[in-house]
């Protein structure tokens, strides 16, 4: 396997893992918030995760288990 293929494979695995664990959700939120509301401050990662957890707790039927 060439170095290029190894790098591509690693990036694909990393992307996949970030997507299924929800790790990339904050990145998408920041991009959305800065694009749509550039004059407003962006919530910290901690605030974002807390808000997301609160939503999950208020809507337990949305969870898979």
mmCIF file as Biopython writes it, N, C-alpha, C and O atoms, coordinates in Angstrom:
data_model
#
loop_
_atom_site.group_PDB
_atom_site.id
_atom_site.type_symbol
_atom_site.label_atom_id
_atom_site.label_alt_id
_atom_site.label_comp_id
_atom_site.label_asym_id
_atom_site.label_entity_id
_atom_site.label_seq_id
_atom_site.pdbx_PDB_ins_code
_atom_site.Cartn_x
_atom_site.Cartn_y
_atom_site.Cartn_z
_atom_site.occupancy
_atom_site.B_iso_or_equiv
_atom_site.auth_seq_id
_atom_site.auth_asym_id
_atom_site.pdbx_PDB_model_num
ATOM 1   N N  . UNK A ? 1  ? 0.853   -1.180 0.000  1.0 0.0 1  A 1 
ATOM 2   C CA . UNK A ? 1  ? 0.000   0.000  0.000  1.0 0.0 1  A 1 
ATOM 3   C C  . UNK A ? 1  ? 0.896   1.239  0.000  1.0 0.0 1  A 1 
ATOM 4   O O  . UNK A ? 1  ? 1.842   1.339  0.781  1.0 0.0 1  A 1 
ATOM 5   N N  . UNK A ? 2  ? 0.587   2.156  -0.869 1.0 0.0 2  A 1 
ATOM 6   C CA . UNK A ? 2  ? 1.391   3.370  -0.934 1.0 0.0 2  A 1 
ATOM 7   C C  . UNK A ? 2  ? 1.011   4.313  0.191  1.0 0.0 2  A 1 
ATOM 8   O O  . UNK A ? 2  ? -0.035  4.167  0.824  1.0 0.0 2  A 1 
ATOM 9   N N  . UNK A ? 3  ? 1.870   5.271  0.422  1.0 0.0 3  A 1 
ATOM 10  C CA . UNK A ? 3  ? 1.623   6.245  1.480  1.0 0.0 3  A 1 
ATOM 11  C C  . UNK A ? 3  ? 0.338   7.024  1.219  1.0 0.0 3  A 1 
ATOM 12  O O  . UNK A ? 3  ? -0.424  7.291  2.148  1.0 0.0 3  A 1 
ATOM 13  N N  . UNK A ? 4  ? 0.096   7.384  -0.015 1.0 0.0 4  A 1 
ATOM 14  C CA . UNK A ? 4  ? -1.107  8.131  -0.375 1.0 0.0 4  A 1 
ATOM 15  C C  . UNK A ? 4  ? -2.372  7.332  -0.061 1.0 0.0 4  A 1 
ATOM 16  O O  . UNK A ? 4  ? -3.345  7.871  0.465  1.0 0.0 4  A 1 
ATOM 17  N N  . UNK A ? 5  ? -2.343  6.061  -0.385 1.0 0.0 5  A 1 
ATOM 18  C CA . UNK A ? 5  ? -3.498  5.212  -0.089 1.0 0.0 5  A 1 
ATOM 19  C C  . UNK A ? 5  ? -3.699  5.065  1.411  1.0 0.0 5  A 1 
ATOM 20  O O  . UNK A ? 5  ? -4.835  5.043  1.885  1.0 0.0 5  A 1 
ATOM 21  N N  . UNK A ? 6  ? -2.618  4.966  2.153  1.0 0.0 6  A 1 
ATOM 22  C CA . UNK A ? 6  ? -2.713  4.844  3.609  1.0 0.0 6  A 1 
ATOM 23  C C  . UNK A ? 6  ? -3.310  6.114  4.215  1.0 0.0 6  A 1 
ATOM 24  O O  . UNK A ? 6  ? -4.151  6.048  5.111  1.0 0.0 6  A 1 
ATOM 25  N N  . UNK A ? 7  ? -2.868  7.265  3.718  1.0 0.0 7  A 1 
ATOM 26  C CA . UNK A ? 7  ? -3.392  8.541  4.214  1.0 0.0 7  A 1 
ATOM 27  C C  . UNK A ? 7  ? -4.875  8.667  3.885  1.0 0.0 7  A 1 
ATOM 28  O O  . UNK A ? 7  ? -5.667  9.075  4.735  1.0 0.0 7  A 1 
ATOM 29  N N  . UNK A ? 8  ? -5.250  8.325  2.678  1.0 0.0 8  A 1 
ATOM 30  C CA . UNK A ? 8  ? -6.667  8.386  2.287  1.0 0.0 8  A 1 
ATOM 31  C C  . UNK A ? 8  ? -7.515  7.447  3.130  1.0 0.0 8  A 1 
ATOM 32  O O  . UNK A ? 8  ? -8.615  7.794  3.559  1.0 0.0 8  A 1 
ATOM 33  N N  . UNK A ? 9  ? -6.985  6.257  3.357  1.0 0.0 9  A 1 
ATOM 34  C CA . UNK A ? 9  ? -7.720  5.281  4.166  1.0 0.0 9  A 1 
ATOM 35  C C  . UNK A ? 9  ? -7.902  5.800  5.581  1.0 0.0 9  A 1 
ATOM 36  O O  . UNK A ? 9  ? -8.995  5.718  6.142  1.0 0.0 9  A 1 
ATOM 37  N N  . UNK A ? 10 ? -6.841  6.332  6.155  1.0 0.0 10 A 1 
ATOM 38  C CA . UNK A ? 10 ? -6.922  6.875  7.512  1.0 0.0 10 A 1 
ATOM 39  C C  . UNK A ? 10 ? -7.946  8.015  7.577  1.0 0.0 10 A 1 
ATOM 40  O O  . UNK A ? 10 ? -8.740  8.077  8.516  1.0 0.0 10 A 1 
ATOM 41  N N  . UNK A ? 11 ? -7.933  8.904  6.600  1.0 0.0 11 A 1 
ATOM 42  C CA . UNK A ? 11 ? -8.890  10.015 6.592  1.0 0.0 11 A 1 
ATOM 43  C C  . UNK A ? 11 ? -10.325 9.515  6.482  1.0 0.0 11 A 1 
ATOM 44  O O  . UNK A ? 11 ? -11.224 10.060 7.123  1.0 0.0 11 A 1 
ATOM 45  N N  . UNK A ? 12 ? -10.540 8.491  5.682  1.0 0.0 12 A 1 
ATOM 46  C CA . UNK A ? 12 ? -11.885 7.925  5.539  1.0 0.0 12 A 1 
ATOM 47  C C  . UNK A ? 12 ? -12.355 7.291  6.843  1.0 0.0 12 A 1 
ATOM 48  O O  . UNK A ? 12 ? -13.506 7.465  7.243  1.0 0.0 12 A 1 
ATOM 49  N N  . UNK A ? 13 ? -11.482 6.568  7.494  1.0 0.0 13 A 1 
ATOM 50  C CA . UNK A ? 13 ? -11.838 5.952  8.776  1.0 0.0 13 A 1 
ATOM 51  C C  . UNK A ? 13 ? -12.108 7.019  9.820  1.0 0.0 13 A 1 
ATOM 52  O O  . UNK A ? 13 ? -13.070 6.919  10.581 1.0 0.0 13 A 1 
ATOM 53  N N  . UNK A ? 14 ? -11.272 8.029  9.859  1.0 0.0 14 A 1 
ATOM 54  C CA . UNK A ? 14 ? -11.459 9.129  10.822 1.0 0.0 14 A 1 
ATOM 55  C C  . UNK A ? 14 ? -12.791 9.843  10.582 1.0 0.0 14 A 1 
ATOM 56  O O  . UNK A ? 14 ? -13.534 10.114 11.525 1.0 0.0 14 A 1 
ATOM 57  N N  . UNK A ? 15 ? -13.083 10.142 9.332  1.0 0.0 15 A 1 
ATOM 58  C CA . UNK A ? 15 ? -14.344 10.800 8.999  1.0 0.0 15 A 1 
ATOM 59  C C  . UNK A ? 15 ? -15.519 9.937  9.449  1.0 0.0 15 A 1 
ATOM 60  O O  . UNK A ? 15 ? -16.454 10.436 10.074 1.0 0.0 15 A 1 
ATOM 61  N N  . UNK A ? 16 ? -15.474 8.657  9.135  1.0 0.0 16 A 1 
ATOM 62  C CA . UNK A ? 16 ? -16.551 7.739  9.486  1.0 0.0 16 A 1 
ATOM 63  C C  . UNK A ? 16 ? -16.766 7.693  10.999 1.0 0.0 16 A 1 
ATOM 64  O O  . UNK A ? 16 ? -17.899 7.785  11.473 1.0 0.0 16 A 1 
ATOM 65  N N  . UNK A ? 17 ? -15.696 7.553  11.740 1.0 0.0 17 A 1 
ATOM 66  C CA . UNK A ? 17 ? -15.814 7.482  13.193 1.0 0.0 17 A 1 
ATOM 67  C C  . UNK A ? 17 ? -16.361 8.784  13.783 1.0 0.0 17 A 1 
ATOM 68  O O  . UNK A ? 17 ? -17.175 8.758  14.706 1.0 0.0 17 A 1 
ATOM 69  N N  . UNK A ? 18 ? -15.913 9.914  13.248 1.0 0.0 18 A 1 
ATOM 70  C CA . UNK A ? 18 ? -16.435 11.203 13.739 1.0 0.0 18 A 1 
ATOM 71  C C  . UNK A ? 18 ? -17.920 11.353 13.438 1.0 0.0 18 A 1 
ATOM 72  O O  . UNK A ? 18 ? -18.656 11.927 14.241 1.0 0.0 18 A 1 
ATOM 73  N N  . UNK A ? 19 ? -18.366 10.850 12.307 1.0 0.0 19 A 1 
ATOM 74  C CA . UNK A ? 19 ? -19.780 10.936 11.949 1.0 0.0 19 A 1 
ATOM 75  C C  . UNK A ? 19 ? -20.648 10.043 12.829 1.0 0.0 19 A 1 
ATOM 76  O O  . UNK A ? 19 ? -21.684 10.487 13.324 1.0 0.0 19 A 1 
ATOM 77  N N  . UNK A ? 20 ? -20.241 8.795  13.030 1.0 0.0 20 A 1 
ATOM 78  C CA . UNK A ? 20 ? -21.110 7.891  13.796 1.0 0.0 20 A 1 
ATOM 79  C C  . UNK A ? 20 ? -21.101 8.197  15.291 1.0 0.0 20 A 1 
ATOM 80  O O  . UNK A ? 20 ? -22.048 7.842  15.993 1.0 0.0 20 A 1 
ATOM 81  N N  . UNK A ? 21 ? -20.048 8.850  15.794 1.0 0.0 21 A 1 
ATOM 82  C CA . UNK A ? 21 ? -20.012 9.202  17.215 1.0 0.0 21 A 1 
ATOM 83  C C  . UNK A ? 21 ? -20.602 10.582 17.481 1.0 0.0 21 A 1 
ATOM 84  O O  . UNK A ? 21 ? -20.809 10.946 18.638 1.0 0.0 21 A 1 
ATOM 85  N N  . UNK A ? 22 ? -20.874 11.350 16.442 1.0 0.0 22 A 1 
ATOM 86  C CA . UNK A ? 22 ? -21.430 12.688 16.625 1.0 0.0 22 A 1 
ATOM 87  C C  . UNK A ? 22 ? -20.375 13.750 16.874 1.0 0.0 22 A 1 
ATOM 88  O O  . UNK A ? 22 ? -20.711 14.904 17.138 1.0 0.0 22 A 1 
ATOM 89  N N  . UNK A ? 23 ? -19.130 13.386 16.797 1.0 0.0 23 A 1 
ATOM 90  C CA . UNK A ? 23 ? -18.026 14.306 17.046 1.0 0.0 23 A 1 
ATOM 91  C C  . UNK A ? 23 ? -18.026 15.480 16.064 1.0 0.0 23 A 1 
ATOM 92  O O  . UNK A ? 23 ? -17.626 16.586 16.429 1.0 0.0 23 A 1 
ATOM 93  N N  . UNK A ? 24 ? -18.461 15.259 14.849 1.0 0.0 24 A 1 
ATOM 94  C CA . UNK A ? 24 ? -18.432 16.321 13.834 1.0 0.0 24 A 1 
ATOM 95  C C  . UNK A ? 24 ? -19.629 17.267 13.938 1.0 0.0 24 A 1 
ATOM 96  O O  . UNK A ? 24 ? -19.686 18.261 13.214 1.0 0.0 24 A 1 
ATOM 97  N N  . UNK A ? 25 ? -20.566 16.984 14.809 1.0 0.0 25 A 1 
ATOM 98  C CA . UNK A ? 25 ? -21.756 17.834 14.942 1.0 0.0 25 A 1 
ATOM 99  C C  . UNK A ? 25 ? -21.379 19.256 15.355 1.0 0.0 25 A 1 
ATOM 100 O O  . UNK A ? 25 ? -21.955 20.220 14.851 1.0 0.0 25 A 1 
ATOM 101 N N  . UNK A ? 26 ? -20.425 19.391 16.260 1.0 0.0 26 A 1 
ATOM 102 C CA . UNK A ? 26 ? -20.021 20.729 16.701 1.0 0.0 26 A 1 
ATOM 103 C C  . UNK A ? 26 ? -19.388 21.509 15.552 1.0 0.0 26 A 1 
ATOM 104 O O  . UNK A ? 26 ? -19.646 22.702 15.393 1.0 0.0 26 A 1 
ATOM 105 N N  . UNK A ? 27 ? -18.570 20.846 14.762 1.0 0.0 27 A 1 
ATOM 106 C CA . UNK A ? 27 ? -17.950 21.513 13.615 1.0 0.0 27 A 1 
ATOM 107 C C  . UNK A ? 27 ? -19.004 22.039 12.646 1.0 0.0 27 A 1 
ATOM 108 O O  . UNK A ? 27 ? -18.898 23.157 12.141 1.0 0.0 27 A 1 
ATOM 109 N N  . UNK A ? 28 ? -20.031 21.211 12.392 1.0 0.0 28 A 1 
ATOM 110 C CA . UNK A ? 28 ? -21.120 21.654 11.506 1.0 0.0 28 A 1 
ATOM 111 C C  . UNK A ? 28 ? -21.894 22.812 12.129 1.0 0.0 28 A 1 
ATOM 112 O O  . UNK A ? 28 ? -22.295 23.742 11.429 1.0 0.0 28 A 1 
ATOM 113 N N  . UNK A ? 29 ? -22.105 22.758 13.451 1.0 0.0 29 A 1 
ATOM 114 C CA . UNK A ? 29 ? -22.806 23.839 14.149 1.0 0.0 29 A 1 
ATOM 115 C C  . UNK A ? 29 ? -22.035 25.154 14.013 1.0 0.0 29 A 1 
ATOM 116 O O  . UNK A ? 29 ? -22.624 26.190 13.702 1.0 0.0 29 A 1 
ATOM 117 N N  . UNK A ? 30 ? -20.727 25.116 14.242 1.0 0.0 30 A 1 
ATOM 118 C CA . UNK A ? 30 ? -19.908 26.328 14.164 1.0 0.0 30 A 1 
ATOM 119 C C  . UNK A ? 30 ? -19.966 26.909 12.755 1.0 0.0 30 A 1 
ATOM 120 O O  . UNK A ? 30 ? -20.132 28.117 12.583 1.0 0.0 30 A 1 
ATOM 121 N N  . UNK A ? 31 ? -19.832 26.061 11.765 1.0 0.0 31 A 1 
ATOM 122 C CA . UNK A ? 31 ? -19.895 26.524 10.375 1.0 0.0 31 A 1 
ATOM 123 C C  . UNK A ? 31 ? -21.256 27.161 10.082 1.0 0.0 31 A 1 
ATOM 124 O O  . UNK A ? 31 ? -21.325 28.218 9.455  1.0 0.0 31 A 1 
ATOM 125 N N  . UNK A ? 32 ? -22.317 26.527 10.527 1.0 0.0 32 A 1 
ATOM 126 C CA . UNK A ? 32 ? -23.671 27.044 10.320 1.0 0.0 32 A 1 
ATOM 127 C C  . UNK A ? 32 ? -23.859 28.375 11.050 1.0 0.0 32 A 1 
ATOM 128 O O  . UNK A ? 32 ? -24.345 29.343 10.466 1.0 0.0 32 A 1 
ATOM 129 N N  . UNK A ? 33 ? -23.473 28.420 12.330 1.0 0.0 33 A 1 
ATOM 130 C CA . UNK A ? 33 ? -23.675 29.623 13.138 1.0 0.0 33 A 1 
ATOM 131 C C  . UNK A ? 33 ? -22.894 30.814 12.574 1.0 0.0 33 A 1 
ATOM 132 O O  . UNK A ? 33 ? -23.418 31.926 12.502 1.0 0.0 33 A 1 
ATOM 133 N N  . UNK A ? 34 ? -21.667 30.583 12.182 1.0 0.0 34 A 1 
ATOM 134 C CA . UNK A ? 34 ? -20.856 31.683 11.631 1.0 0.0 34 A 1 
ATOM 135 C C  . UNK A ? 34 ? -21.356 32.150 10.274 1.0 0.0 34 A 1 
ATOM 136 O O  . UNK A ? 34 ? -21.249 33.330 9.941  1.0 0.0 34 A 1 
ATOM 137 N N  . UNK A ? 35 ? -21.894 31.240 9.503  1.0 0.0 35 A 1 
ATOM 138 C CA . UNK A ? 35 ? -22.412 31.609 8.191  1.0 0.0 35 A 1 
ATOM 139 C C  . UNK A ? 35 ? -23.750 32.307 8.253  1.0 0.0 35 A 1 
ATOM 140 O O  . UNK A ? 35 ? -23.992 33.264 7.517  1.0 0.0 35 A 1 
ATOM 141 N N  . UNK A ? 36 ? -24.626 31.831 9.133  1.0 0.0 36 A 1 
ATOM 142 C CA . UNK A ? 36 ? -25.981 32.369 9.216  1.0 0.0 36 A 1 
ATOM 143 C C  . UNK A ? 36 ? -26.092 33.571 10.149 1.0 0.0 36 A 1 
ATOM 144 O O  . UNK A ? 36 ? -26.874 34.487 9.894  1.0 0.0 36 A 1 
ATOM 145 N N  . UNK A ? 37 ? -25.315 33.569 11.223 1.0 0.0 37 A 1 
ATOM 146 C CA . UNK A ? 37 ? -25.381 34.627 12.236 1.0 0.0 37 A 1 
ATOM 147 C C  . UNK A ? 37 ? -23.968 35.113 12.588 1.0 0.0 37 A 1 
ATOM 148 O O  . UNK A ? 37 ? -23.500 34.887 13.704 1.0 0.0 37 A 1 
ATOM 149 N N  . UNK A ? 38 ? -23.301 35.763 11.665 1.0 0.0 38 A 1 
ATOM 150 C CA . UNK A ? 38 ? -21.911 36.173 11.922 1.0 0.0 38 A 1 
ATOM 151 C C  . UNK A ? 38 ? -21.769 37.193 13.051 1.0 0.0 38 A 1 
ATOM 152 O O  . UNK A ? 38 ? -20.686 37.342 13.615 1.0 0.0 38 A 1 
ATOM 153 N N  . UNK A ? 39 ? -22.846 37.892 13.382 1.0 0.0 39 A 1 
ATOM 154 C CA . UNK A ? 39 ? -22.772 38.904 14.429 1.0 0.0 39 A 1 
ATOM 155 C C  . UNK A ? 39 ? -22.975 38.330 15.830 1.0 0.0 39 A 1 
ATOM 156 O O  . UNK A ? 39 ? -22.726 39.024 16.816 1.0 0.0 39 A 1 
ATOM 157 N N  . UNK A ? 40 ? -23.419 37.081 15.940 1.0 0.0 40 A 1 
ATOM 158 C CA . UNK A ? 40 ? -23.665 36.451 17.241 1.0 0.0 40 A 1 
ATOM 159 C C  . UNK A ? 40 ? -22.469 35.603 17.668 1.0 0.0 40 A 1 
ATOM 160 O O  . UNK A ? 40 ? -21.766 35.029 16.835 1.0 0.0 40 A 1 
ATOM 161 N N  . UNK A ? 41 ? -22.251 35.534 18.993 1.0 0.0 41 A 1 
ATOM 162 C CA . UNK A ? 41 ? -21.163 34.660 19.451 1.0 0.0 41 A 1 
ATOM 163 C C  . UNK A ? 41 ? -21.533 33.186 19.276 1.0 0.0 41 A 1 
ATOM 164 O O  . UNK A ? 41 ? -22.703 32.816 19.372 1.0 0.0 41 A 1 
ATOM 165 N N  . UNK A ? 42 ? -20.548 32.367 19.023 1.0 0.0 42 A 1 
ATOM 166 C CA . UNK A ? 42 ? -20.750 30.931 18.850 1.0 0.0 42 A 1 
ATOM 167 C C  . UNK A ? 42 ? -20.616 30.266 20.215 1.0 0.0 42 A 1 
ATOM 168 O O  . UNK A ? 42 ? -19.698 30.571 20.975 1.0 0.0 42 A 1 
ATOM 169 N N  . UNK A ? 43 ? -21.527 29.366 20.516 1.0 0.0 43 A 1 
ATOM 170 C CA . UNK A ? 43 ? -21.465 28.651 21.786 1.0 0.0 43 A 1 
ATOM 171 C C  . UNK A ? 43 ? -20.196 27.817 21.861 1.0 0.0 43 A 1 
ATOM 172 O O  . UNK A ? 43 ? -19.703 27.314 20.851 1.0 0.0 43 A 1 
ATOM 173 N N  . UNK A ? 44 ? -19.680 27.681 23.062 1.0 0.0 44 A 1 
ATOM 174 C CA . UNK A ? 44 ? -18.498 26.836 23.246 1.0 0.0 44 A 1 
ATOM 175 C C  . UNK A ? 44 ? -18.893 25.380 23.031 1.0 0.0 44 A 1 
ATOM 176 O O  . UNK A ? 44 ? -20.076 25.038 23.013 1.0 0.0 44 A 1 
ATOM 177 N N  . UNK A ? 45 ? -17.906 24.549 22.871 1.0 0.0 45 A 1 
ATOM 178 C CA . UNK A ? 45 ? -18.190 23.120 22.685 1.0 0.0 45 A 1 
ATOM 179 C C  . UNK A ? 45 ? -18.946 22.568 23.897 1.0 0.0 45 A 1 
ATOM 180 O O  . UNK A ? 45 ? -19.874 21.773 23.749 1.0 0.0 45 A 1 
ATOM 181 N N  . UNK A ? 46 ? -18.545 22.990 25.079 1.0 0.0 46 A 1 
ATOM 182 C CA . UNK A ? 46 ? -19.211 22.542 26.301 1.0 0.0 46 A 1 
ATOM 183 C C  . UNK A ? 46 ? -20.683 22.958 26.313 1.0 0.0 46 A 1 
ATOM 184 O O  . UNK A ? 46 ? -21.551 22.150 26.642 1.0 0.0 46 A 1 
ATOM 185 N N  . UNK A ? 47 ? -20.966 24.209 25.959 1.0 0.0 47 A 1 
ATOM 186 C CA . UNK A ? 47 ? -22.347 24.692 25.902 1.0 0.0 47 A 1 
ATOM 187 C C  . UNK A ? 47 ? -23.146 23.928 24.846 1.0 0.0 47 A 1 
ATOM 188 O O  . UNK A ? 47 ? -24.297 23.554 25.071 1.0 0.0 47 A 1 
ATOM 189 N N  . UNK A ? 48 ? -22.526 23.706 23.710 1.0 0.0 48 A 1 
ATOM 190 C CA . UNK A ? 48 ? -23.188 22.975 22.633 1.0 0.0 48 A 1 
ATOM 191 C C  . UNK A ? 48 ? -23.556 21.564 23.077 1.0 0.0 48 A 1 
ATOM 192 O O  . UNK A ? 48 ? -24.688 21.121 22.880 1.0 0.0 48 A 1 
ATOM 193 N N  . UNK A ? 49 ? -22.598 20.861 23.675 1.0 0.0 49 A 1 
ATOM 194 C CA . UNK A ? 49 ? -22.855 19.485 24.121 1.0 0.0 49 A 1 
ATOM 195 C C  . UNK A ? 49 ? -23.908 19.448 25.217 1.0 0.0 49 A 1 
ATOM 196 O O  . UNK A ? 49 ? -24.724 18.528 25.260 1.0 0.0 49 A 1 
ATOM 197 N N  . UNK A ? 50 ? -23.900 20.427 26.094 1.0 0.0 50 A 1 
ATOM 198 C CA . UNK A ? 50 ? -24.908 20.492 27.164 1.0 0.0 50 A 1 
ATOM 199 C C  . UNK A ? 50 ? -26.297 20.687 26.562 1.0 0.0 50 A 1 
ATOM 200 O O  . UNK A ? 50 ? -27.251 20.024 26.968 1.0 0.0 50 A 1 
ATOM 201 N N  . UNK A ? 51 ? -26.408 21.582 25.611 1.0 0.0 51 A 1 
ATOM 202 C CA . UNK A ? 51 ? -27.697 21.833 24.952 1.0 0.0 51 A 1 
ATOM 203 C C  . UNK A ? 51 ? -28.181 20.575 24.225 1.0 0.0 51 A 1 
ATOM 204 O O  . UNK A ? 51 ? -29.362 20.234 24.279 1.0 0.0 51 A 1 
ATOM 205 N N  . UNK A ? 52 ? -27.269 19.903 23.556 1.0 0.0 52 A 1 
ATOM 206 C CA . UNK A ? 52 ? -27.616 18.675 22.841 1.0 0.0 52 A 1 
ATOM 207 C C  . UNK A ? 52 ? -28.093 17.591 23.802 1.0 0.0 52 A 1 
ATOM 208 O O  . UNK A ? 52 ? -29.046 16.868 23.510 1.0 0.0 52 A 1 
ATOM 209 N N  . UNK A ? 53 ? -27.427 17.484 24.944 1.0 0.0 53 A 1 
ATOM 210 C CA . UNK A ? 53 ? -27.824 16.498 25.956 1.0 0.0 53 A 1 
ATOM 211 C C  . UNK A ? 53 ? -29.190 16.841 26.536 1.0 0.0 53 A 1 
ATOM 212 O O  . UNK A ? 53 ? -30.011 15.953 26.764 1.0 0.0 53 A 1 
ATOM 213 N N  . UNK A ? 54 ? -29.436 18.125 26.776 1.0 0.0 54 A 1 
ATOM 214 C CA . UNK A ? 54 ? -30.747 18.547 27.286 1.0 0.0 54 A 1 
ATOM 215 C C  . UNK A ? 54 ? -31.857 18.196 26.308 1.0 0.0 54 A 1 
ATOM 216 O O  . UNK A ? 54 ? -32.926 17.746 26.722 1.0 0.0 54 A 1 
ATOM 217 N N  . UNK A ? 55 ? -31.616 18.396 25.005 1.0 0.0 55 A 1 
ATOM 218 C CA . UNK A ? 55 ? -32.614 18.040 24.006 1.0 0.0 55 A 1 
ATOM 219 C C  . UNK A ? 55 ? -32.887 16.538 24.006 1.0 0.0 55 A 1 
ATOM 220 O O  . UNK A ? 55 ? -34.040 16.119 23.896 1.0 0.0 55 A 1 
ATOM 221 N N  . UNK A ? 56 ? -31.843 15.730 24.128 1.0 0.0 56 A 1 
ATOM 222 C CA . UNK A ? 56 ? -32.023 14.283 24.167 1.0 0.0 56 A 1 
ATOM 223 C C  . UNK A ? 56 ? -32.824 13.854 25.392 1.0 0.0 56 A 1 
ATOM 224 O O  . UNK A ? 56 ? -33.641 12.937 25.313 1.0 0.0 56 A 1 
ATOM 225 N N  . UNK A ? 57 ? -32.592 14.510 26.511 1.0 0.0 57 A 1 
ATOM 226 C CA . UNK A ? 57 ? -33.316 14.165 27.731 1.0 0.0 57 A 1 
ATOM 227 C C  . UNK A ? 57 ? -34.788 14.565 27.654 1.0 0.0 57 A 1 
ATOM 228 O O  . UNK A ? 57 ? -35.638 13.913 28.260 1.0 0.0 57 A 1 
ATOM 229 N N  . UNK A ? 58 ? -35.091 15.623 26.922 1.0 0.0 58 A 1 
ATOM 230 C CA . UNK A ? 58 ? -36.479 16.081 26.790 1.0 0.0 58 A 1 
ATOM 231 C C  . UNK A ? 58 ? -37.247 15.296 25.737 1.0 0.0 58 A 1 
ATOM 232 O O  . UNK A ? 58 ? -38.478 15.300 25.735 1.0 0.0 58 A 1 
ATOM 233 N N  . UNK A ? 59 ? -36.535 14.624 24.845 1.0 0.0 59 A 1 
ATOM 234 C CA . UNK A ? 59 ? -37.179 13.847 23.790 1.0 0.0 59 A 1 
ATOM 235 C C  . UNK A ? 59 ? -36.642 12.414 23.793 1.0 0.0 59 A 1 
ATOM 236 O O  . UNK A ? 59 ? -35.941 12.018 22.862 1.0 0.0 59 A 1 
ATOM 237 N N  . UNK A ? 60 ? -36.959 11.645 24.815 1.0 0.0 60 A 1 
ATOM 238 C CA . UNK A ? 60 ? -36.395 10.288 24.892 1.0 0.0 60 A 1 
ATOM 239 C C  . UNK A ? 60 ? -36.876 9.377  23.752 1.0 0.0 60 A 1 
ATOM 240 O O  . UNK A ? 60 ? -36.207 8.394  23.434 1.0 0.0 60 A 1 
ATOM 241 N N  . UNK A ? 61 ? -38.001 9.680  23.146 1.0 0.0 61 A 1 
ATOM 242 C CA . UNK A ? 61 ? -38.492 8.842  22.043 1.0 0.0 61 A 1 
ATOM 243 C C  . UNK A ? 61 ? -37.625 8.982  20.801 1.0 0.0 61 A 1 
ATOM 244 O O  . UNK A ? 61 ? -37.741 8.165  19.887 1.0 0.0 61 A 1 
ATOM 245 N N  . UNK A ? 62 ? -36.777 9.972  20.739 1.0 0.0 62 A 1 
ATOM 246 C CA . UNK A ? 62 ? -35.896 10.169 19.596 1.0 0.0 62 A 1 
ATOM 247 C C  . UNK A ? 62 ? -34.668 9.251  19.645 1.0 0.0 62 A 1 
ATOM 248 O O  . UNK A ? 62 ? -33.978 9.071  18.641 1.0 0.0 62 A 1 
ATOM 249 N N  . UNK A ? 63 ? -34.409 8.683  20.808 1.0 0.0 63 A 1 
ATOM 250 C CA . UNK A ? 63 ? -33.246 7.807  20.961 1.0 0.0 63 A 1 
ATOM 251 C C  . UNK A ? 63 ? -33.555 6.425  20.425 1.0 0.0 63 A 1 
ATOM 252 O O  . UNK A ? 63 ? -34.714 6.019  20.341 1.0 0.0 63 A 1 
ATOM 253 N N  . UNK A ? 64 ? -32.521 5.719  20.070 1.0 0.0 64 A 1 
ATOM 254 C CA . UNK A ? 64 ? -32.730 4.384  19.522 1.0 0.0 64 A 1 
ATOM 255 C C  . UNK A ? 64 ? -32.913 3.351  20.623 1.0 0.0 64 A 1 
ATOM 256 O O  . UNK A ? 64 ? -33.559 2.330  20.390 1.0 0.0 64 A 1 
ATOM 257 N N  . UNK A ? 65 ? -32.371 3.578  21.805 1.0 0.0 65 A 1 
ATOM 258 C CA . UNK A ? 65 ? -32.435 2.563  22.861 1.0 0.0 65 A 1 
ATOM 259 C C  . UNK A ? 65 ? -32.979 3.118  24.165 1.0 0.0 65 A 1 
ATOM 260 O O  . UNK A ? 65 ? -33.094 2.385  25.147 1.0 0.0 65 A 1 
#
